[in-house]
Amino acid sequence: MTTRRNFLKHSALGFAALAAARNISAQANAAVNQEVFQPLRISVLSYSFHGLVNAGMMDIFHFCETCKYRYGLDAADLWSGMFSSTDDEFINKVHYALETRQLVVPNIAVDGAHIMPAGDDNPAKLRELQDRYMQIARRLGVGFIRFDAGPYMLNGRKLEEGCTNGEFDFIVKRYRELAQFAYDHGFRVGAENHWGPARCWTFMEKLIHAVDHPGFGISMHFGGWFGTAGENLAAEHAAAKYVAHTHIPWNCCEDADLPNRLSVLRDAGYTGYYSVEQHTGRNEYNLVQAQLGKVKAVLTNWNNERREELYPQKTRDPNVPW
C-alpha cells in the first residue's frame, strides 16, 4: 500500500539519485570546459566613467556592481580618481566590495603621483602618495600599479627631448625601490605611455633597461606612443614583451586591425588583462559596452583556436543581393 510516507521516501531517493546524476554530469561538463575554454581576461578602467563620477552619479562601489552585473566581468580595473579616501576604513570597504563580487583588480592607474617632481610639485607629498598606493595595491591584491614617470614638459622642453641625466637617474632609483616592494608582495609597478617623455619608445626602452627589475613593467596605452601611426605600431611590437597591463581606447577598438594588434601581445606571452578605456565622458555605459564587445570578440575567437582573421574577406557572389 502506498502511503504518503512511502511516496515521500521513494521520491526523496529518486530525487537524490537524479541530483547526483546531474552533479556528475555538471562536473564532467565543467572538466571539459576547463580544457577547452579559457576565461576572457577583459576589464574596463574605471576612468571610463569619469563623466558619471564628476556628475556624482557613480562611485567605486557602483563601478564594482557595473563590472560584475552589467558587463559580466570578473575584474575591476581601478583609477585613483574613484578613491574618495585612501584611509584604511575606506580601503577595507573597497576590499569587501571586491571580495563579495569575486572581482580581481588587474591594475590601479594612479594620477597625480608621478615619480619626477616638477614645477610646484611637493616631492615629499608625491612620495607619500606613492607609498600609500603601494600599500593599497598590496591590500587589494592588485596585479599592476601605474605611476607616471614624469616630468612635466616645462619651459618649452620638447617631448622627445626626454629629461636630464639627473632626472633620469632619480626616476630609475625610485622605480627600483617601488619595484622591489611590488616584487616582494606579488605584483608589479611601472609607467604608462600616455604622458610626458614616457610616450617616446626610446625613453621607455631606456627606462626599462635601466630599472632592470622583475617587479617593473609597463602599461601600454594603445595608440599612445609619440609619432606617426606607423611608429605607434612599431613601438607596440617592440614593447610587447615588457607589457604588464593594457589600456585600449575607442579608436583602437574601432580599428579593423585590432585582432592583429592584440595578437602582438598574445604572441609575446602576455598573460594580463585586456582593459578598455573610454575618454569622452558622455554616454559611457553604451560606449564601454561597445568597446568590450569588440575586444571580447577577439578573445573569444582565440578561445575557439581560430588564429586567422576575425573578419575574413569573402568573394561576393553577384547572384546574391547581400
C-alpha positions as CSV (number, residue, x, y, z in Angstrom):
1,M,0.0,0.0,0.0
2,T,1.3,3.4,-1.0
3,T,1.3,5.8,1.9
4,R,2.2,9.4,1.9
5,R,5.3,8.5,3.9
6,N,6.4,5.8,1.4
7,F,5.7,8.1,-1.5
8,L,7.9,10.8,0.0
9,K,10.6,8.3,0.9
10,H,10.8,7.0,-2.7
11,S,10.5,10.4,-4.1
12,A,13.4,11.6,-1.9
13,L,15.5,8.7,-3.0
14,G,14.7,9.3,-6.7
15,F,15.4,13.0,-6.3
16,A,18.7,12.3,-4.6
17,A,19.7,9.9,-7.4
18,L,18.7,12.4,-10.1
19,A,20.6,15.2,-8.3
20,A,23.7,13.0,-8.0
21,A,23.5,12.2,-11.8
22,R,23.1,15.9,-12.6
23,N,26.0,16.7,-10.4
24,I,28.2,14.1,-12.1
25,S,27.2,15.4,-15.4
26,A,27.9,19.0,-14.4
27,Q,31.3,18.1,-13.1
28,A,32.1,16.3,-16.3
29,N,31.0,19.3,-18.4
30,A,33.0,21.6,-16.2
31,A,36.1,19.5,-16.7
32,V,35.6,19.5,-20.4
33,N,35.0,23.3,-20.5
34,Q,38.1,23.9,-18.4
35,E,40.1,22.1,-21.0
36,V,38.6,23.8,-24.0
37,F,37.7,27.3,-22.8
38,Q,39.8,29.9,-21.1
39,P,38.3,32.8,-19.1
40,L,38.2,36.1,-21.1
41,R,40.8,38.3,-19.5
42,I,39.0,41.5,-20.2
43,S,38.4,44.5,-18.0
44,V,37.4,48.2,-18.1
45,L,39.4,51.0,-16.4
46,S,37.1,53.0,-14.1
47,Y,38.3,56.2,-15.6
48,S,36.0,55.3,-18.4
49,F,33.2,56.6,-16.2
50,H,34.8,59.9,-15.2
51,G,31.8,61.8,-16.6
52,L,29.4,60.0,-14.3
53,V,31.9,60.4,-11.4
54,N,32.1,64.1,-12.0
55,A,28.3,64.3,-12.1
56,G,28.1,62.5,-8.7
57,M,26.3,59.5,-10.4
58,M,29.0,56.8,-9.9
59,D,31.4,55.8,-7.2
60,I,33.8,52.9,-6.8
61,F,31.2,50.6,-5.3
62,H,28.7,51.3,-8.1
63,F,31.6,50.6,-10.5
64,C,32.1,47.2,-8.9
65,E,28.4,46.5,-9.4
66,T,28.7,47.7,-13.0
67,C,31.6,45.4,-13.8
68,K,30.1,42.3,-12.2
69,Y,26.4,42.6,-13.1
70,R,26.1,44.9,-16.1
71,Y,29.1,43.6,-18.1
72,G,29.6,40.2,-16.5
73,L,33.3,40.7,-15.9
74,D,35.5,39.1,-13.3
75,A,37.7,42.1,-12.9
76,A,37.6,45.8,-11.8
77,D,40.4,47.9,-13.3
78,L,40.7,50.9,-10.9
79,W,41.6,54.6,-11.4
80,S,42.7,56.7,-8.4
81,G,40.1,59.3,-9.1
82,M,37.5,56.9,-7.8
83,F,39.2,56.6,-4.4
84,S,37.3,59.2,-2.3
85,S,39.7,58.3,0.5
86,T,42.9,56.3,1.0
87,D,42.4,55.6,4.7
88,D,42.2,52.1,6.0
89,E,38.5,52.2,6.7
90,F,37.6,53.1,3.1
91,I,40.1,50.7,1.6
92,N,38.6,47.8,3.7
93,K,35.2,48.7,2.3
94,V,36.6,48.5,-1.2
95,H,38.2,45.2,-0.4
96,Y,34.9,43.9,0.9
97,A,33.1,45.1,-2.3
98,L,35.6,43.3,-4.5
99,E,35.6,40.1,-2.4
100,T,31.9,39.7,-2.2
101,R,31.6,40.2,-6.0
102,Q,34.6,37.9,-6.7
103,L,36.4,40.6,-8.7
104,V,40.1,40.7,-9.2
105,V,42.0,44.0,-9.6
106,P,44.4,43.8,-12.6
107,N,45.5,47.4,-12.2
108,I,45.3,50.7,-10.4
109,A,46.1,53.7,-12.5
110,V,47.3,56.4,-10.1
111,D,47.2,60.0,-11.3
112,G,48.9,62.8,-9.5
113,A,51.7,60.6,-8.0
114,H,54.3,60.9,-10.8
115,I,57.9,59.9,-9.9
116,M,59.8,63.0,-11.0
117,P,58.6,66.3,-9.4
118,A,58.4,69.4,-11.5
119,G,57.1,73.0,-11.1
120,D,55.1,73.4,-7.9
121,D,55.1,69.7,-7.0
122,N,55.8,68.8,-3.4
123,P,58.3,65.9,-3.7
124,A,57.5,64.6,-0.2
125,K,53.8,64.5,-0.9
126,L,54.3,62.7,-4.2
127,R,56.5,60.1,-2.4
128,E,53.9,59.7,0.4
129,L,51.1,59.2,-2.1
130,Q,53.2,56.6,-4.0
131,D,53.9,54.7,-0.8
132,R,50.2,54.8,0.3
133,Y,49.0,53.4,-3.0
134,M,51.6,50.6,-2.9
135,Q,50.1,49.6,0.4
136,I,46.6,49.8,-1.1
137,A,47.8,47.6,-4.0
138,R,49.1,45.1,-1.6
139,R,45.8,45.1,0.4
140,L,43.6,44.7,-2.7
141,G,45.8,42.0,-4.3
142,V,46.5,44.2,-7.4
143,G,48.3,42.8,-10.4
144,F,50.0,46.0,-11.5
145,I,50.1,49.7,-10.4
146,R,50.9,52.6,-12.6
147,F,52.7,55.8,-11.6
148,D,53.7,58.1,-14.4
149,A,57.4,58.7,-14.8
150,G,57.3,62.5,-15.3
151,P,58.5,65.1,-15.5
152,Y,56.0,67.6,-17.0
153,M,57.2,69.3,-20.1
154,L,58.3,72.7,-18.7
155,N,59.8,75.8,-20.2
156,G,59.3,74.8,-23.8
157,R,61.1,71.5,-23.4
158,K,60.0,69.1,-26.3
159,L,58.5,65.7,-25.5
160,E,61.2,63.9,-27.5
161,E,63.9,65.6,-25.5
162,G,63.1,63.3,-22.5
163,C,64.7,64.5,-19.3
164,T,68.1,65.4,-17.9
165,N,70.6,62.8,-16.7
166,G,69.9,63.8,-13.1
167,E,66.2,63.5,-13.6
168,F,66.5,60.1,-15.3
169,D,68.7,58.8,-12.5
170,F,66.1,59.9,-9.9
171,I,63.3,58.2,-11.8
172,V,65.2,54.9,-12.2
173,K,66.2,54.9,-8.5
174,R,62.6,55.5,-7.3
175,Y,61.1,52.9,-9.7
176,R,63.7,50.3,-8.4
177,E,62.6,51.0,-4.8
178,L,58.9,50.6,-5.7
179,A,59.6,47.5,-7.9
180,Q,61.3,45.7,-5.1
181,F,58.4,46.3,-2.8
182,A,56.0,45.2,-5.5
183,Y,58.0,42.1,-6.3
184,D,58.2,41.1,-2.6
185,H,54.4,41.3,-2.4
186,G,53.4,39.6,-5.6
187,F,52.6,42.4,-8.0
188,R,54.4,44.8,-10.4
189,V,54.7,48.6,-10.8
190,G,55.6,50.8,-13.7
191,A,55.0,53.6,-16.2
192,E,52.5,54.2,-19.0
193,N,53.0,55.7,-22.4
194,H,50.3,58.3,-22.2
195,W,52.1,61.3,-20.6
196,G,55.4,63.0,-20.7
197,P,58.6,61.5,-22.2
198,A,57.3,58.0,-21.5
199,R,55.3,58.4,-24.7
200,C,58.5,58.1,-26.6
201,W,59.5,54.5,-27.0
202,T,63.2,55.4,-27.0
203,F,62.8,56.9,-23.5
204,M,60.6,54.0,-22.3
205,E,63.0,51.3,-23.6
206,K,65.9,53.1,-21.9
207,L,64.0,53.3,-18.6
208,I,63.0,49.6,-18.8
209,H,66.7,48.5,-19.2
210,A,67.9,50.9,-16.6
211,V,65.5,49.8,-13.9
212,D,66.1,46.2,-14.9
213,H,63.9,44.6,-12.2
214,P,61.3,41.8,-12.3
215,G,58.9,43.9,-10.3
216,F,58.9,46.6,-13.0
217,G,56.7,46.6,-16.2
218,I,54.7,49.0,-18.3
219,S,51.1,49.7,-19.0
220,M,50.7,50.1,-22.8
221,H,48.2,52.6,-23.9
222,F,47.4,51.5,-27.4
223,G,47.9,54.4,-29.8
224,G,49.6,56.5,-27.1
225,W,53.2,56.4,-28.4
226,F,54.6,59.6,-29.8
227,G,54.9,59.7,-33.5
228,T,53.0,58.5,-36.6
229,A,50.6,55.6,-36.9
230,G,53.4,53.5,-38.3
231,E,55.7,54.5,-35.5
232,N,53.0,53.6,-33.0
233,L,52.6,50.1,-34.4
234,A,56.4,49.6,-34.4
235,A,56.5,50.7,-30.7
236,E,53.7,48.2,-29.9
237,H,55.7,45.4,-31.3
238,A,58.9,46.4,-29.6
239,A,57.2,47.0,-26.2
240,A,55.0,43.9,-26.2
241,K,57.4,41.7,-24.1
242,Y,57.6,44.3,-21.3
243,V,53.8,44.9,-21.0
244,A,52.2,44.2,-17.6
245,H,48.8,45.8,-18.4
246,T,47.0,47.5,-21.3
247,H,44.6,50.3,-22.0
248,I,42.6,50.1,-25.2
249,P,40.9,53.4,-26.3
250,W,37.9,53.8,-28.5
251,N,39.7,54.4,-31.8
252,C,41.8,51.3,-31.4
253,C,38.7,49.2,-30.6
254,E,37.2,50.6,-33.9
255,D,40.3,49.7,-35.8
256,A,39.7,46.8,-38.2
257,D,43.3,45.8,-37.4
258,L,42.5,45.3,-33.7
259,P,42.8,41.5,-33.8
260,N,46.4,41.8,-35.2
261,R,47.4,44.5,-32.7
262,L,46.2,42.4,-29.8
263,S,47.8,39.3,-31.1
264,V,51.2,41.0,-30.9
265,L,50.8,40.9,-27.1
266,R,49.4,37.4,-27.1
267,D,52.3,36.1,-29.2
268,A,54.8,37.9,-26.9
269,G,53.4,35.8,-24.0
270,Y,51.2,38.4,-22.4
271,T,49.1,37.0,-19.6
272,G,47.4,40.1,-18.2
273,Y,44.0,41.6,-18.8
274,Y,42.9,43.5,-21.9
275,S,41.4,46.6,-20.4
276,V,39.3,49.1,-22.4
277,E,39.3,52.8,-21.7
278,Q,36.6,55.4,-22.7
279,H,37.6,59.0,-22.7
280,T,34.6,61.1,-23.9
281,G,32.8,61.5,-20.6
282,R,29.5,61.0,-22.4
283,N,27.1,58.1,-23.0
284,E,29.7,56.0,-21.1
285,Y,27.7,52.8,-20.3
286,N,26.9,52.2,-24.0
287,L,30.3,53.2,-25.4
288,V,32.1,51.0,-22.9
289,Q,29.7,48.1,-23.8
290,A,30.7,48.6,-27.5
291,Q,34.4,48.6,-26.7
292,L,34.1,45.5,-24.5
293,G,32.2,43.7,-27.3
294,K,35.0,44.5,-29.8
295,V,37.7,43.1,-27.6
296,K,35.6,40.2,-26.4
297,A,35.1,39.1,-30.0
298,V,38.8,38.9,-30.5
299,L,39.5,37.0,-27.3
300,T,36.6,34.6,-28.0
301,N,38.0,33.9,-31.4
302,W,41.3,33.0,-29.8
303,N,39.5,30.7,-27.3
304,N,38.0,28.8,-30.2
305,E,41.5,28.3,-31.5
306,R,40.9,30.4,-34.6
307,R,44.1,32.4,-35.2
308,E,43.1,33.6,-38.6
309,E,41.5,36.9,-39.4
310,L,38.4,37.7,-37.3
311,Y,36.7,39.3,-40.3
312,P,37.8,37.1,-43.2
313,Q,37.4,38.6,-46.7
314,K,34.8,36.8,-48.8
315,T,34.3,36.8,-52.5
316,R,30.9,38.3,-53.3
317,D,28.5,36.2,-55.3
318,P,27.0,38.5,-57.9
319,N,23.8,36.4,-57.7
320,V,23.3,37.1,-54.0
321,P,21.9,40.6,-53.3
322,W,23.5,40.9,-49.9
